[in-house]
């Protein structure tokens, strides 16, 4: 009997020990699963056969998107996504009715590359370069008033601010200095527009910081051959710095906005900030986090003010995250799938998505 009791005591001790170890193991697994949980990516809207690249949100939450004229069959250059999901030509059908080989007009979009909402205005960048060919006339920025949805200004780039092979890509508005900064991804460089005089100045042309570093990117062992110069741009208004990045490159640069006012000092003030993944668009949130895509790895990453780099989301729901916009603590982005497209994209879907911003 004593022997049986002793055996029973040993078994109970072993069971208790195993139970404790099992609890510890479960706790560890739960902790690990919490650390790898990513924010949920929600699809805001979808376009079939129409390659969306740009997205921006107004202060009131209005959503605008754009479609570059990289091929025939683009039905709209700029659209607004209504609250009920309806997709509407913006500002109207006539502005979006131009087609390749037709005469060009100053009141029709030709090759819209980006849209940027700032305060009560929508800035529409028209490259005037359909099919990536030489510019047809001066690249410009159309400015629309959200109160009336009518054109209030057209900013034409000066002839010495662009080249035949320019592809004016994206912009940021610097309210403090009353400037607009634009990237040129066709002929490396930046363009500065003075909003008082409406005159444009070109800087950092063919500079190391604006020039592509490589002529291809790799996606799952498939090579995407292209050379794209200065592309992504982001303005840090707290520290008065402009960030920019070549698309086919791995170097993030910045320059002080003060030096952009004093053009003779610009090159001296260019700073290599970090080596990063190859991105497309970029944006900075109120906390100073700089968001950009890791195109080759289907990721969206962000660089914190201390210089550390983290991944926000990754996987099959990130397919060439092209352009970013921030509204109500969400990061909106487009999946333009540039590396996947073929001459016929009629069966392909392109999406606008949103993901909750990090709280760290």
Secondary structure, DSSP 8 states (H G I E B T S, - for coil): -HHHHHHHHHHHHHHHHHHHHHHHHHHHHHHHHHHH----EEEEEEEES----EEEE-TT--EEEE---SSTT---SEEEE-TTS-EEESS-TGGG---TTS---TTS-S-EEEEEEETTEEEEEE---GGG-S-SS--EEEEEETTTTEEEEEEE--GGG--TT--EEEEEEETTTTEEEEEETTTTEEEEEETTT--EEEESTT-TTTS-S-SEEEETTEEEE----EEEEEEETTTTEEEEEESS--EEEEEEHHHHHSGGGTGGG-EEEEE----S-EEE-TT--EEEEEGGGTEEEEE-TTS-EEEEEESTT-SSEEEEEEETTEEEEEE--TTT--S--TT-EEEEEEEE----
